[in-house]
């Protein structure tokens, strides 16, 4: 990922996590309900939470019985995630989301990318890697910011 994107998330990590309020900010209320409905029962499923941020959604998935691997490229976000959201079914890893992911082919039942792809410069590489690590059949569920929210 580009250094400026990573630096941005390292700089705003604490403020973002405080504003996130356990997924109750305005956009989380919209996309999390839809993502949860699409996911269905995750018990026993291997889930990759790509761009896990502060770990809120990763820990929710783990509490519902998923075996979660949460990745992000921001040290600060991962530190917050490890501090705030831990579970025995949850592991955090620092990883470049535009490079080769260090997982076996067809390992995950589900790949989730909530509010990630508009922040990475090489979406094509990420989607290729997400498809590579996803079982066939599997689910790739993502959410992105509606263009209306990009203009202030």
C-alpha positions as CSV (number, residue, x, y, z in Angstrom):
1,X,0.0,0.0,0.0
2,X,1.1,3.5,-0.5
3,X,3.0,5.0,2.4
4,X,0.7,8.1,2.6
5,X,-2.4,5.8,3.0
6,X,-0.8,3.8,5.7
7,X,0.5,6.9,7.5
8,X,-3.0,8.4,7.4
9,X,-4.4,5.4,9.2
10,X,-1.5,5.3,11.7
11,X,-2.1,9.0,12.4
12,X,-5.9,8.9,12.8
13,X,-6.2,5.4,14.4
14,X,-7.0,6.5,18.0
15,X,-9.5,9.1,16.8
16,X,-11.1,6.7,14.3
17,X,-11.5,4.0,16.9
18,X,-13.0,6.4,19.5
19,X,-15.5,7.6,16.9
20,X,-16.3,4.1,15.8
21,X,-18.2,3.5,19.0
22,X,-18.4,-0.3,18.6
23,X,-19.8,0.0,15.0
24,X,-22.5,2.5,15.9
25,X,-21.3,5.4,13.7
26,X,-23.6,6.4,10.8
27,X,-22.0,4.4,8.0
28,X,-21.4,1.3,10.2
29,X,-25.1,1.2,11.0
30,X,-25.8,1.0,7.3
31,X,-23.2,-1.4,6.0
32,X,-22.8,-3.7,9.0
33,X,-26.5,-4.8,8.9
34,X,-26.2,-5.7,5.3
35,X,-22.9,-7.5,5.7
36,X,-24.2,-9.5,8.7
37,X,-27.3,-10.5,6.6
38,X,-25.1,-11.6,3.7
39,X,-22.7,-13.6,6.0
40,X,-25.4,-15.6,7.7
41,X,-24.1,-18.2,10.2
42,X,-20.3,-18.0,10.5
43,X,-19.8,-20.6,13.2
44,X,-16.8,-22.8,12.3
45,X,-16.0,-20.9,9.1
46,X,-12.5,-19.5,8.4
47,X,-12.9,-15.8,7.8
48,X,-10.4,-13.3,6.5
49,X,-11.2,-9.8,7.7
50,X,-9.1,-7.7,5.2
51,X,-8.5,-4.2,6.4
52,X,-9.7,-5.0,9.9
53,X,-8.9,-1.5,11.3
54,X,-9.5,-1.4,15.0
55,X,-10.8,-5.0,15.1
56,X,-14.4,-4.3,16.1
57,X,-16.0,-6.4,13.3
58,X,-13.3,-9.1,13.6
59,X,-14.2,-9.7,17.2
60,X,-17.9,-9.8,16.4
61,X,-17.3,-12.5,13.9
62,X,-15.1,-14.5,16.4
63,X,-17.8,-14.2,19.1
64,X,-20.3,-15.7,16.6
65,X,-18.0,-18.7,16.3
66,X,-15.9,-17.8,13.2
67,X,-12.2,-18.6,13.1
68,X,-11.0,-15.1,12.1
69,X,-7.7,-13.9,10.6
70,X,-7.7,-10.1,10.7
71,X,-5.2,-8.2,8.6
72,X,-4.3,-4.6,8.2
73,X,-1.3,-2.6,7.1
74,X,-1.5,0.0,9.9
75,X,0.6,-0.8,13.0
76,X,-1.5,1.7,15.1
77,X,-4.8,0.1,14.0
78,X,-3.6,-3.3,14.8
79,X,-2.3,-2.2,18.2
80,X,-5.7,-0.8,19.0
81,X,-7.4,-4.0,17.7
82,X,-5.2,-6.2,19.9
83,X,-5.8,-4.0,22.9
84,X,-9.6,-3.6,22.5
85,X,-10.8,-6.6,20.7
86,X,-9.4,-10.1,21.5
87,X,-10.9,-13.5,21.3
88,X,-9.5,-17.0,21.2
89,X,-10.8,-17.5,17.6
90,X,-9.1,-14.3,16.4
91,X,-5.6,-13.6,15.2
92,X,-4.2,-10.3,13.9
93,X,-1.5,-9.9,11.3
94,X,0.2,-6.9,9.7
95,X,0.0,-7.3,5.9
96,X,0.2,-5.3,2.8
97,X,-3.2,-5.6,1.2
98,X,-1.9,-4.8,-2.3
99,X,0.8,-7.5,-2.2
100,X,0.8,-11.3,-2.1
101,X,-1.1,-12.5,1.0
102,X,0.7,-15.1,3.0
103,X,-2.1,-17.6,3.1
104,X,-2.6,-20.9,1.2
105,X,-4.8,-21.0,-1.9
106,X,-8.4,-21.6,-1.1
107,X,-8.0,-21.4,2.7
108,X,-10.9,-19.1,3.7
109,X,-14.6,-19.7,3.5
110,X,-15.3,-16.0,3.6
111,X,-13.3,-12.9,2.8
112,X,-14.7,-9.6,4.2
113,X,-13.4,-6.2,3.2
114,X,-15.5,-3.5,4.9
115,X,-14.8,0.0,3.8
116,X,-11.4,-0.9,2.4
117,X,-11.1,-0.8,-1.3
118,X,-11.6,2.9,-1.8
119,X,-8.5,3.4,0.4
120,X,-6.1,1.1,-1.5
121,X,-4.3,2.2,-4.6
122,X,-4.2,-1.3,-6.3
123,X,-7.7,-2.8,-6.0
124,X,-7.0,-5.3,-8.8
125,X,-4.1,-6.9,-6.9
126,X,-6.2,-7.1,-3.7
127,X,-9.2,-8.7,-5.5
128,X,-6.9,-11.2,-7.2
129,X,-5.4,-12.2,-3.9
130,X,-8.8,-12.4,-2.2
131,X,-10.0,-14.7,-4.9
132,X,-6.9,-16.9,-4.6
133,X,-7.2,-17.4,-0.8
134,X,-11.0,-18.0,-1.0
135,X,-12.4,-21.5,-1.2
136,X,-14.5,-22.4,-4.2
137,X,-17.4,-21.8,-3.6
138,X,-16.8,-19.1,-1.1
139,X,-18.1,-15.6,-0.3
140,X,-16.3,-12.3,-0.9
141,X,-18.3,-9.6,0.9
142,X,-17.2,-6.0,0.6
143,X,-18.6,-2.6,1.3
144,X,-17.4,0.8,0.0
145,X,-18.3,4.4,0.6
146,X,-21.1,5.7,-1.5
147,X,-19.7,8.5,-3.7
148,X,-22.0,11.0,-2.0
149,X,-19.9,10.7,1.2
150,X,-16.7,11.4,-0.7
151,X,-17.5,15.1,-1.1
152,X,-17.6,17.4,1.8
